[in-house]
Amino acid sequence: KISLFAGQLFGLCGYFFTDHNNKQYIIEETNDKTKEKTITKHTIVSSSLEDIFSWRWGIKISSTRRLKRKYCELLFPTLLLLQFKNLLNNQSSSNNENENNNNDSNKFNDSLEDFIRWKTSYILKFHQIEDDSFVTDQICERVYNHFDTELSPIAAVVGGLLSP
């Protein structure tokens, strides 16, 4: 099994994900009084990137106030934007295959308005959360507007983290 390091920047926002699979490591400790060495084996169980994107927010947390307190306000808009961009990519590839299909009712364009419209329906359908106020339109707009920008200093720092 190979460890995965993934990251992406959206101007001042971005994400960094590591999946070490089930990484095992050993800690050697020395007891000061008896000078005995003890070796303990530990395992880190990581979630896969697919698990992160398919995690349903409303399942484990009953109130949206708890979601806001427990997680960074950029987490949900970033995950939503990545899902939206994935939807657009899938939509464009299916359009290339089915050019004769004229049903445009579920088609979205790469625009802020479509992203906001899609966000509300996606949170309700996929996550079963009726109150989407924990992902405000303003924070979604900030993340969306920074999606295709890149700042060299931030890219250098993240690149430095990914390189070892």
Backbone as ProteinMPNN parsed JSONL, in Angstrom:
{"seq_chain_A": "KISLFAGQLFGLCGYFFTDHNNKQYIIEETNDKTKEKTITKHTIVSSSLEDIFSWRWGIKISSTRRLKRKYCELLFPTLLLLQFKNLLNNQSSSNNENENNNNDSNKFNDSLEDFIRWKTSYILKFHQIEDDSFVTDQICERVYNHFDTELSPIAAVVGGLLSP", "coords_chain_A": {"N_chain_A": [[0.848, -1.185, 0.0], [0.499, 2.184, -0.822], [1.262, 5.385, 0.426], [-0.794, 8.314, 0.259], [-0.569, 11.639, -0.74], [-2.23, 14.57, -1.105], [-3.191, 17.725, -2.4], [-4.579, 20.983, -2.898], [-4.762, 24.31, -4.031], [-6.685, 27.261, -3.652], [-6.301, 30.162, -4.269], [-6.107, 31.966, -1.423], [-7.166, 29.927, 0.022], [-7.364, 26.377, 0.564], [-6.68, 22.813, 0.495], [-5.206, 20.046, 2.21], [-4.45, 16.716, 2.12], [-3.77, 13.621, 3.612], [-3.231, 10.176, 3.302], [-2.314, 7.515, 4.924], [-2.918, 4.917, 4.777], [-3.169, 2.108, 6.764], [-1.097, 2.905, 8.884], [1.683, 1.742, 10.606], [3.656, 2.171, 13.504], [6.442, 2.349, 15.764], [7.05, 3.012, 19.174], [9.589, 3.729, 21.359], [10.156, 3.695, 24.711], [11.737, 4.807, 27.698], [11.852, 3.947, 31.044], [12.387, 6.127, 33.643], [12.976, 5.5, 36.325], [13.426, 2.69, 36.558], [15.01, 2.2, 34.407], [14.234, 0.618, 32.348], [13.493, -0.397, 29.057], [10.69, 0.021, 27.055], [8.836, -1.151, 24.343], [6.34, -0.142, 22.249], [3.794, -0.851, 19.943], [1.999, 0.942, 17.562], [-0.906, 1.873, 15.645], [-2.05, 3.876, 13.028], [-5.13, 4.617, 11.799], [-6.307, 5.624, 8.816], [-8.649, 7.649, 7.011], [-9.896, 7.173, 3.716], [-9.546, 9.166, 0.714], [-11.824, 9.013, -0.818], [-13.696, 8.272, 1.126], [-13.812, 10.635, 2.593], [-14.992, 12.448, 0.783], [-17.445, 11.225, 0.417], [-18.639, 11.342, 2.849], [-21.427, 11.846, 4.87], [-22.748, 14.691, 6.112], [-24.901, 15.205, 7.863], [-25.477, 12.88, 9.218], [-24.055, 12.056, 11.601], [-24.07, 14.322, 13.162], [-26.385, 16.218, 14.801], [-27.266, 18.899, 14.863], [-26.926, 21.934, 13.014], [-25.566, 23.975, 14.205], [-23.681, 22.705, 15.758], [-22.088, 21.653, 13.748], [-20.937, 24.002, 12.763], [-19.435, 24.808, 14.978], [-17.669, 22.686, 15.338], [-16.128, 22.325, 13.017], [-13.923, 23.934, 10.659], [-14.935, 26.905, 8.989], [-14.375, 26.938, 6.289], [-14.24, 24.328, 5.414], [-16.651, 22.979, 4.526], [-17.638, 24.585, 2.286], [-15.416, 24.239, 0.596], [-15.335, 21.441, 0.159], [-17.84, 21.229, -1.056], [-17.427, 22.79, -3.361], [-15.443, 21.325, -4.691], [-16.915, 18.989, -5.228], [-18.864, 20.109, -6.892], [-17.322, 21.013, -9.086], [-16.44, 18.535, -9.953], [-18.904, 17.437, -10.728], [-19.453, 19.165, -12.888], [-17.361, 18.435, -14.616], [-18.043, 15.735, -15.113], [-20.513, 16.172, -16.283], [-19.808, 17.584, -18.62], [-18.32, 15.622, -19.938], [-20.303, 13.702, -20.362], [-21.939, 15.167, -22.009], [-20.408, 15.308, -24.31], [-20.537, 12.668, -25.118], [-23.284, 12.269, -25.459], [-24.557, 14.131, -27.453], [-26.97, 14.537, -28.656], [-28.892, 14.682, -26.733], [-31.392, 16.619, -25.387], [-32.257, 17.439, -22.894], [-31.987, 19.8, -20.65], [-32.56, 20.412, -18.035], [-31.281, 19.688, -15.637], [-28.776, 20.696, -15.939], [-25.78, 22.429, -15.252], [-23.952, 25.456, -15.249], [-20.591, 26.72, -15.15], [-20.717, 28.797, -12.973], [-21.066, 31.272, -10.393], [-23.69, 31.666, -9.51], [-25.002, 29.284, -10.306], [-23.54, 27.505, -8.768], [-24.27, 28.249, -6.133], [-27.02, 27.729, -6.262], [-26.984, 24.962, -6.783], [-25.674, 24.104, -4.464], [-27.533, 24.37, -2.311], [-29.557, 22.499, -2.984], [-28.024, 20.169, -3.08], [-27.025, 19.842, -0.458], [-29.393, 19.326, 0.884], [-30.398, 17.009, -0.472], [-28.221, 15.063, -0.553], [-26.944, 15.166, 1.98], [-29.023, 15.313, 3.742], [-29.802, 17.583, 5.218], [-31.769, 20.195, 6.131], [-31.447, 22.854, 6.855], [-29.289, 24.97, 5.548], [-27.721, 26.996, 6.506], [-25.275, 26.97, 7.759], [-23.401, 26.923, 5.82], [-22.763, 29.594, 4.366], [-23.834, 31.825, 1.729], [-22.035, 33.866, 1.277], [-19.496, 32.913, 2.164], [-19.239, 30.792, 0.433], [-19.099, 32.197, -1.945], [-16.644, 33.527, -1.604], [-14.84, 31.323, -1.573], [-15.391, 30.227, -4.088], [-14.655, 32.33, -5.828], [-11.916, 32.376, -5.442], [-11.064, 30.018, -6.48], [-9.708, 29.395, -8.949], [-7.357, 30.802, -8.747], [-3.898, 31.327, -7.914], [-1.405, 31.697, -5.539], [1.961, 32.379, -5.486], [3.771, 32.25, -3.148], [2.269, 30.685, -1.309], [1.891, 28.392, -2.798], [4.521, 27.538, -2.944], [5.083, 26.908, -0.257], [3.217, 24.851, 0.286], [4.043, 23.054, -1.674], [6.592, 22.508, -0.687], [5.856, 21.112, 1.619], [4.735, 18.851, 0.479], [6.861, 17.649, -0.837], [8.788, 16.043, 0.736]], "CA_chain_A": [[0.0, 0.0, 0.0], [1.266, 3.412, -0.985], [0.661, 6.562, 1.065], [-1.268, 9.329, -0.675], [-0.516, 13.03, -0.32], [-2.932, 15.364, -2.117], [-3.485, 19.081, -1.976], [-4.947, 21.924, -3.945], [-4.904, 25.678, -3.556], [-7.665, 28.152, -4.261], [-5.887, 31.472, -3.781], [-5.733, 31.895, -0.019], [-7.78, 28.737, 0.604], [-6.922, 25.131, -0.038], [-6.741, 21.663, 1.378], [-4.1, 19.104, 2.186], [-4.977, 15.436, 2.577], [-2.82, 12.508, 3.641], [-3.791, 8.862, 3.584], [-1.213, 6.595, 5.176], [-3.541, 3.601, 4.9], [-3.087, 1.761, 8.19], [0.337, 3.102, 9.155], [2.143, 1.225, 11.883], [4.914, 2.74, 13.97], [6.887, 1.837, 17.062], [7.567, 4.006, 20.118], [10.461, 3.145, 22.386], [10.177, 4.562, 25.883], [12.596, 4.351, 28.788], [11.368, 4.297, 32.367], [13.469, 6.825, 34.345], [13.307, 4.874, 37.603], [13.958, 1.332, 36.413], [15.86, 2.195, 33.211], [13.736, -0.404, 31.427], [12.971, 0.092, 27.79], [9.477, -0.649, 26.592], [8.524, -0.873, 22.937], [4.918, -0.303, 21.979], [3.435, -0.754, 18.525], [0.771, 1.706, 17.378], [-1.413, 1.91, 14.281], [-2.908, 5.004, 12.658], [-6.108, 4.22, 10.786], [-6.663, 6.826, 8.057], [-9.775, 7.593, 6.082], [-9.489, 7.366, 2.332], [-10.064, 10.398, 0.12], [-13.198, 8.703, -1.233], [-14.523, 8.331, 2.337], [-13.988, 12.043, 2.962], [-15.953, 13.081, -0.113], [-18.762, 10.601, 0.512], [-19.122, 11.493, 4.222], [-22.7, 12.575, 4.965], [-22.582, 15.601, 7.242], [-26.039, 15.204, 8.77], [-25.689, 11.58, 9.849], [-23.52, 11.964, 12.961], [-24.244, 15.565, 13.91], [-27.811, 16.508, 14.708], [-27.587, 20.31, 14.663], [-25.963, 22.648, 12.179], [-24.725, 24.786, 15.096], [-22.551, 21.854, 16.138], [-21.204, 21.595, 12.584], [-20.187, 25.264, 12.7], [-18.473, 24.86, 16.078], [-16.704, 21.601, 15.286], [-15.295, 22.342, 11.82], [-13.562, 25.223, 10.066], [-15.987, 27.36, 8.088], [-13.975, 26.718, 4.9], [-14.29, 22.919, 5.059], [-17.83, 22.593, 3.756], [-17.646, 25.183, 0.944], [-14.356, 23.644, -0.214], [-15.823, 20.133, -0.269], [-18.928, 21.456, -1.999], [-16.888, 23.286, -4.623], [-14.797, 20.2, -5.358], [-17.98, 18.138, -5.752], [-19.5, 20.84, -7.993], [-16.408, 20.95, -10.228], [-16.499, 17.152, -10.418], [-20.174, 17.334, -11.444], [-19.298, 19.849, -14.175], [-16.509, 17.596, -15.465], [-18.851, 14.592, -15.534], [-21.554, 16.703, -17.152], [-19.225, 17.907, -19.923], [-17.951, 14.378, -20.617], [-21.535, 13.064, -20.834], [-22.427, 15.966, -23.147], [-19.638, 14.903, -25.483], [-21.028, 11.361, -25.534], [-24.711, 12.352, -25.807], [-24.83, 15.479, -27.958], [-28.352, 14.622, -29.117], [-29.777, 14.793, -25.578], [-31.799, 18.022, -25.239], [-32.784, 17.685, -21.558], [-31.061, 20.688, -19.951], [-33.134, 20.848, -16.761], [-30.332, 19.478, -14.548], [-27.459, 21.149, -16.379], [-25.248, 23.578, -14.53], [-22.811, 26.134, -15.842], [-19.554, 27.059, -14.185], [-20.967, 30.161, -12.516], [-21.333, 31.377, -8.964], [-25.128, 31.503, -9.289], [-25.317, 27.857, -10.386], [-22.92, 26.85, -7.612], [-25.125, 28.531, -4.963], [-28.278, 26.995, -6.485], [-26.683, 23.539, -6.627], [-25.281, 23.883, -3.065], [-28.721, 24.207, -1.471], [-30.218, 21.224, -3.291], [-27.105, 19.073, -2.767], [-26.991, 19.657, 0.998], [-30.661, 18.709, 1.272], [-30.526, 15.657, -1.02], [-27.156, 14.137, -0.204], [-26.613, 15.189, 3.408], [-30.278, 15.332, 4.487], [-29.83, 18.727, 6.128], [-32.659, 21.191, 5.556], [-30.938, 24.186, 7.159], [-27.933, 25.086, 4.993], [-27.183, 28.287, 6.934], [-23.901, 26.823, 8.219], [-22.581, 27.195, 4.635], [-23.375, 30.823, 3.866], [-23.552, 32.189, 0.338], [-20.857, 34.739, 1.261], [-18.277, 32.11, 2.245], [-19.183, 30.052, -0.835], [-18.633, 33.141, -2.962], [-15.199, 33.718, -1.392], [-14.129, 30.122, -2.012], [-15.574, 30.099, -5.54], [-13.871, 33.353, -6.524], [-10.484, 32.082, -5.306], [-10.812, 28.644, -6.908], [-8.747, 29.272, -10.049], [-6.185, 31.647, -8.551], [-2.814, 30.679, -7.181], [-0.399, 32.616, -5.043], [3.247, 31.676, -5.517], [4.324, 31.871, -1.839], [1.51, 29.603, -0.721], [2.205, 27.212, -3.585], [5.869, 27.098, -2.563], [5.022, 26.294, 1.07], [2.526, 23.56, 0.162], [4.952, 22.195, -2.433], [7.628, 22.073, 0.25], [5.286, 20.101, 2.5], [4.481, 17.635, -0.288], [8.068, 17.074, -1.433], [9.565, 15.003, 1.457]], "C_chain_A": [[0.885, 1.237, 0.0], [0.528, 4.556, -0.293], [0.287, 7.581, -0.001], [-1.151, 10.69, -0.02], [-1.17, 13.834, -1.432], [-3.203, 16.744, -1.546], [-3.855, 19.935, -3.163], [-5.135, 23.288, -3.309], [-5.98, 26.401, -4.344], [-7.336, 29.551, -3.77], [-5.399, 31.361, -2.356], [-6.3, 30.67, 0.677], [-7.219, 27.494, -0.083], [-7.103, 23.989, 0.929], [-5.491, 20.818, 1.205], [-4.608, 17.815, 2.809], [-3.867, 14.396, 2.558], [-3.568, 11.231, 3.992], [-2.624, 7.895, 3.704], [-1.69, 5.151, 5.246], [-3.576, 3.256, 6.381], [-1.609, 1.749, 8.569], [0.675, 2.583, 10.541], [3.477, 1.868, 12.23], [5.196, 2.234, 15.38], [7.424, 2.998, 17.893], [8.375, 3.264, 21.177], [10.548, 4.136, 23.538], [11.064, 3.941, 26.966], [12.026, 4.851, 30.111], [12.547, 4.904, 33.142], [13.913, 6.107, 35.618], [13.994, 3.515, 37.42], [14.913, 1.183, 35.233], [15.471, 1.079, 32.227], [13.21, 0.251, 30.167], [11.725, -0.709, 27.428], [9.205, -0.201, 25.153], [7.041, -1.151, 22.734], [4.665, -0.05, 20.499], [2.077, -0.065, 18.413], [0.37, 1.662, 15.9], [-2.29, 3.139, 14.102], [-3.84, 4.514, 11.558], [-6.593, 5.492, 10.101], [-7.916, 6.583, 7.227], [-9.241, 7.788, 4.676], [-10.09, 8.668, 1.811], [-11.508, 10.197, -0.334], [-14.144, 8.761, -0.039], [-14.807, 9.773, 2.747], [-15.051, 12.704, 2.089], [-17.338, 12.465, -0.041], [-19.35, 10.678, 1.923], [-20.387, 12.339, 4.233], [-22.707, 13.387, 6.257], [-23.685, 15.483, 8.268], [-26.221, 13.924, 9.543], [-25.253, 11.584, 11.316], [-23.772, 13.205, 13.802], [-25.665, 16.057, 13.698], [-28.118, 17.979, 14.452], [-26.505, 20.999, 13.845], [-25.087, 23.565, 13.027], [-23.501, 23.998, 15.53], [-21.576, 21.704, 14.979], [-20.33, 22.836, 12.509], [-19.12, 25.335, 13.788], [-17.354, 23.85, 15.899], [-15.712, 21.717, 14.126], [-15.033, 23.765, 11.346], [-14.632, 25.622, 9.056], [-15.634, 27.165, 6.612], [-14.096, 25.26, 4.467], [-15.454, 22.6, 4.128], [-17.895, 23.266, 2.388], [-16.569, 24.593, 0.034], [-14.773, 22.272, -0.716], [-16.941, 20.274, -1.291], [-18.398, 21.893, -3.36], [-16.172, 22.175, -5.39], [-15.826, 19.234, -5.947], [-18.657, 18.797, -6.958], [-18.624, 20.793, -9.241], [-16.367, 19.539, -10.811], [-17.784, 16.91, -11.211], [-20.074, 17.985, -12.823], [-18.436, 19.037, -15.133], [-17.273, 16.386, -15.989], [-19.928, 15.016, -16.524], [-20.995, 16.992, -18.546], [-18.805, 16.641, -20.662], [-19.189, 13.639, -21.102], [-22.154, 13.845, -21.986], [-21.694, 15.585, -24.423], [-20.115, 13.564, -26.015], [-22.459, 11.42, -26.061], [-25.061, 13.742, -26.316], [-26.274, 15.641, -28.417], [-29.345, 14.764, -27.983], [-30.101, 16.265, -25.335], [-32.352, 18.338, -23.867], [-31.767, 18.489, -20.757], [-31.553, 21.095, -18.569], [-32.166, 20.682, -15.605], [-28.928, 19.926, -14.907], [-27.059, 22.389, -15.587], [-24.1, 24.155, -15.326], [-21.807, 26.434, -14.749], [-19.71, 28.533, -13.805], [-21.285, 30.14, -11.03], [-22.817, 31.136, -8.673], [-25.533, 30.034, -9.335], [-24.718, 27.093, -9.208], [-23.787, 27.037, -6.368], [-26.436, 27.749, -5.081], [-28.071, 25.493, -6.252], [-26.382, 23.199, -5.164], [-26.493, 23.585, -2.192], [-29.393, 22.868, -1.722], [-29.337, 20.04, -2.915], [-27.064, 18.79, -1.27], [-28.269, 18.966, 1.461], [-30.73, 17.254, 0.798], [-29.483, 14.691, -0.475], [-26.916, 14.046, 1.297], [-27.832, 15.196, 4.315], [-30.31, 16.415, 5.561], [-30.684, 19.808, 5.468], [-32.144, 22.611, 5.753], [-29.493, 24.287, 6.668], [-27.266, 26.401, 5.404], [-25.743, 28.178, 7.444], [-22.909, 26.97, 7.061], [-23.205, 28.417, 3.966], [-22.989, 31.072, 2.413], [-22.291, 33.044, 0.246], [-19.56, 33.928, 1.31], [-18.122, 31.258, 0.995], [-18.677, 30.949, -1.962], [-17.131, 33.378, -2.833], [-14.402, 32.529, -1.915], [-14.217, 29.976, -3.528], [-14.702, 31.097, -6.301], [-12.37, 33.103, -6.456], [-10.106, 30.728, -5.895], [-9.706, 28.538, -7.958], [-7.524, 30.166, -9.894], [-5.123, 30.884, -7.78], [-1.797, 31.726, -6.776], [0.917, 31.858, -4.891], [3.805, 31.334, -4.137], [3.581, 30.709, -1.19], [1.795, 28.303, -1.474], [3.574, 26.665, -3.212], [5.849, 26.389, -1.212], [4.352, 24.92, 0.978], [3.389, 22.576, -0.633], [6.086, 21.668, -1.576], [7.132, 21.01, 1.206], [5.098, 18.777, 1.767], [5.755, 16.925, -0.729], [8.779, 16.01, -0.601], [8.995, 13.659, 1.291]], "O_chain_A": [[1.879, 1.319, 0.722], [-0.691, 4.677, -0.415], [0.955, 7.701, -1.028], [-1.579, 10.879, 1.119], [-0.719, 13.791, -2.576], [-3.418, 16.899, -0.344], [-3.483, 19.639, -4.299], [-5.611, 23.399, -2.18], [-6.156, 26.179, -5.542], [-8.051, 30.075, -2.916], [-4.377, 30.723, -2.102], [-5.944, 30.402, 1.825], [-6.668, 27.572, -1.181], [-7.611, 24.164, 2.037], [-4.814, 20.878, 0.178], [-5.144, 17.832, 3.918], [-3.11, 14.306, 1.591], [-4.429, 11.219, 4.871], [-2.022, 7.505, 2.704], [-0.968, 4.27, 5.712], [-3.998, 4.091, 7.182], [-0.964, 0.7, 8.57], [0.031, 2.942, 11.526], [4.322, 2.081, 11.361], [4.304, 1.759, 16.083], [8.153, 3.853, 17.392], [7.905, 2.31, 21.797], [10.965, 5.28, 23.355], [11.128, 2.722, 27.12], [11.752, 6.041, 30.27], [13.59, 4.264, 33.281], [15.099, 6.109, 35.95], [15.014, 3.234, 38.051], [15.555, 0.143, 35.082], [16.273, 0.659, 31.392], [12.571, 1.303, 30.203], [11.71, -1.939, 27.487], [9.333, 0.976, 24.814], [6.554, -2.247, 23.01], [5.249, 0.849, 19.894], [1.123, -0.447, 19.09], [1.206, 1.443, 15.023], [-3.166, 3.412, 14.922], [-3.387, 4.05, 10.511], [-7.219, 6.341, 10.735], [-8.198, 5.463, 6.803], [-8.248, 8.486, 4.47], [-11.03, 9.205, 2.398], [-12.322, 11.116, -0.242], [-15.27, 9.242, -0.166], [-15.909, 10.093, 3.194], [-15.908, 13.431, 2.59], [-18.318, 13.118, -0.401], [-20.431, 10.145, 2.174], [-20.41, 13.431, 3.666], [-22.676, 12.83, 7.354], [-23.42, 15.647, 9.459], [-27.05, 13.876, 10.452], [-26.014, 11.156, 12.184], [-23.697, 13.146, 15.03], [-26.097, 16.285, 12.568], [-29.158, 18.279, 13.867], [-25.321, 20.687, 13.969], [-23.977, 23.902, 12.616], [-22.41, 24.554, 15.657], [-20.366, 21.635, 15.194], [-19.135, 22.748, 12.23], [-18.029, 25.857, 13.558], [-16.211, 24.121, 16.266], [-14.577, 21.255, 14.239], [-15.819, 24.677, 11.601], [-15.171, 24.771, 8.349], [-16.523, 27.225, 5.763], [-14.058, 24.975, 3.27], [-15.259, 22.017, 3.062], [-18.182, 22.588, 1.402], [-16.785, 24.459, -1.17], [-14.588, 21.964, -1.893], [-16.99, 19.534, -2.273], [-18.869, 21.419, -4.394], [-16.286, 22.098, -6.613], [-15.629, 18.717, -7.046], [-18.986, 18.12, -7.932], [-19.127, 20.558, -10.339], [-16.27, 19.37, -12.026], [-17.756, 16.252, -12.251], [-20.552, 17.428, -13.811], [-18.738, 18.954, -16.323], [-17.168, 16.045, -17.167], [-20.217, 14.302, -17.485], [-21.639, 16.677, -19.547], [-18.917, 16.581, -21.886], [-19.142, 13.004, -22.156], [-22.818, 13.264, -22.844], [-22.293, 15.544, -25.497], [-20.103, 13.337, -27.224], [-22.808, 10.704, -27.0], [-25.806, 14.463, -25.652], [-26.754, 16.766, -28.553], [-30.535, 14.949, -28.236], [-29.199, 17.07, -25.102], [-32.883, 19.432, -23.678], [-30.797, 17.932, -20.243], [-31.016, 22.035, -17.984], [-32.219, 21.47, -14.661], [-27.975, 19.554, -14.222], [-27.875, 23.264, -15.297], [-23.366, 23.43, -15.996], [-22.136, 26.405, -13.563], [-18.949, 29.393, -14.248], [-21.715, 29.125, -10.484], [-23.156, 30.472, -7.693], [-26.318, 29.581, -8.503], [-25.321, 26.143, -8.709], [-24.014, 26.081, -5.626], [-26.905, 27.172, -4.1], [-28.887, 24.84, -5.603], [-26.78, 22.142, -4.675], [-26.47, 22.634, -1.41], [-29.761, 22.173, -0.775], [-29.848, 19.01, -2.476], [-27.068, 17.631, -0.856], [-28.223, 18.108, 2.343], [-31.08, 16.366, 1.575], [-29.829, 13.615, 0.011], [-26.707, 12.953, 1.825], [-27.694, 15.095, 5.534], [-30.786, 16.187, 6.674], [-30.362, 20.281, 4.378], [-32.378, 23.478, 4.911], [-28.581, 23.751, 7.298], [-26.349, 26.869, 4.728], [-25.057, 29.194, 7.553], [-21.709, 27.124, 7.291], [-24.074, 28.285, 3.104], [-21.96, 30.596, 1.933], [-21.558, 32.967, -0.74], [-18.621, 34.227, 0.573], [-17.003, 31.023, 0.539], [-17.918, 30.507, -2.825], [-16.422, 33.424, -3.838], [-13.406, 32.704, -2.617], [-13.227, 29.639, -4.179], [-14.082, 30.744, -7.304], [-11.627, 33.568, -7.32], [-8.944, 30.328, -5.819], [-8.847, 27.663, -7.852], [-6.727, 30.277, -10.826], [-5.419, 29.914, -7.082], [-1.381, 32.548, -7.592], [0.968, 30.815, -4.238], [4.28, 30.213, -3.953], [4.205, 29.839, -0.583], [1.926, 27.242, -0.864], [3.764, 25.449, -3.169], [6.526, 25.376, -1.038], [4.859, 23.942, 1.526], [3.453, 21.394, -0.295], [6.497, 20.517, -1.718], [7.881, 20.104, 1.574], [5.277, 17.708, 2.351], [5.732, 15.719, -0.972], [9.355, 15.104, -1.203], [9.53, 12.691, 1.83]]}, "name": "protein", "num_of_chains": 1, "seq": "KISLFAGQLFGLCGYFFTDHNNKQYIIEETNDKTKEKTITKHTIVSSSLEDIFSWRWGIKISSTRRLKRKYCELLFPTLLLLQFKNLLNNQSSSNNENENNNNDSNKFNDSLEDFIRWKTSYILKFHQIEDDSFVTDQICERVYNHFDTELSPIAAVVGGLLSP"}
